[in-house]
Amino acid sequence: MIGIGVMGLASMIAAFTWIVLGIHALLLGRMPGRRLPRLVRRPRLWEAGTLLVLMSANLESPSLLAVSIGLIALGHVVKPTR
């Protein structure tokens, strides 16, 4: 019983961290830290995918999860246009 509580708390902390990173990317158009900006080329695409992952978990929608994983992958792969 205690293991379920710890896992639940850990997943809530991970979800909260994911939300904060997503909102940061949405508002500022860049990723925080040193490593994430090198990994994520399109922060707003990545952010849309991360927020959709959390929504798909709440709605229990596998198709929305597939779309969100695709957006996250595009955020990593697509080169910025400048």
C-alpha positions as CSV (number, residue, x, y, z in Angstrom):
1,M,0.0,0.0,0.0
2,I,2.8,2.4,0.8
3,G,4.5,1.7,-2.6
4,I,1.4,2.9,-4.4
5,G,1.5,6.2,-2.5
6,V,5.2,6.7,-3.3
7,M,4.7,5.9,-7.0
8,G,1.7,8.2,-7.1
9,L,3.7,11.1,-5.5
10,A,6.6,10.5,-7.9
11,S,4.3,10.6,-10.9
12,M,2.6,13.8,-9.7
13,I,6.0,15.4,-9.3
14,A,7.0,14.3,-12.8
15,A,3.8,15.6,-14.2
16,F,4.2,19.0,-12.4
17,T,7.7,19.3,-13.7
18,W,6.6,18.5,-17.2
19,I,3.9,21.2,-17.0
20,V,6.3,23.8,-15.8
21,L,8.7,23.1,-18.6
22,G,5.9,23.2,-21.1
23,I,4.6,26.5,-19.9
24,H,8.1,27.9,-19.8
25,A,8.6,26.9,-23.4
26,L,5.3,28.3,-24.5
27,L,5.7,31.7,-22.9
28,L,9.4,32.3,-23.6
29,G,9.8,30.2,-26.8
30,R,13.0,28.6,-25.4
31,M,14.0,25.7,-23.0
32,P,15.5,26.3,-19.6
33,G,18.9,25.0,-18.6
34,R,21.9,23.9,-20.6
35,R,21.0,20.5,-21.9
36,L,17.4,21.0,-23.0
37,P,18.0,23.8,-25.5
38,R,20.5,21.5,-27.3
39,L,18.0,18.7,-27.4
40,V,14.8,20.6,-28.3
41,R,15.0,22.5,-31.6
42,R,11.3,23.7,-31.6
43,P,10.3,24.4,-28.0
44,R,6.7,25.4,-28.8
45,L,6.0,22.2,-30.8
46,W,7.6,20.2,-27.9
47,E,5.5,22.1,-25.4
48,A,2.2,21.4,-27.3
49,G,3.1,17.7,-27.2
50,T,3.9,17.6,-23.5
51,L,0.7,19.3,-22.5
52,L,-1.3,16.9,-24.8
53,V,0.4,13.9,-23.1
54,L,-1.0,15.1,-19.8
55,M,-4.4,15.7,-21.3
56,S,-4.4,12.3,-22.9
57,A,-3.7,10.7,-19.5
58,N,-6.7,12.5,-18.0
59,L,-9.0,11.7,-21.0
60,E,-7.6,8.1,-21.4
61,S,-7.3,8.7,-25.1
62,P,-4.6,6.6,-26.9
63,S,-5.1,8.5,-30.2
64,L,-4.4,11.8,-28.4
65,L,-1.3,10.2,-26.8
66,A,0.0,9.2,-30.3
67,V,-0.5,12.7,-31.6
68,S,1.3,14.2,-28.6
69,I,4.3,11.8,-28.9
70,G,4.5,12.8,-32.6
71,L,4.6,16.5,-31.6
72,I,7.3,15.9,-29.1
73,A,9.4,14.1,-31.7
74,L,8.9,16.9,-34.2
75,G,10.0,19.4,-31.5
76,H,13.3,17.4,-31.3
77,V,13.8,16.9,-35.0
78,V,12.5,19.9,-37.0
79,K,15.1,22.5,-37.6
80,P,14.2,26.1,-36.8
81,T,13.6,28.4,-39.7
82,R,15.7,31.5,-39.6
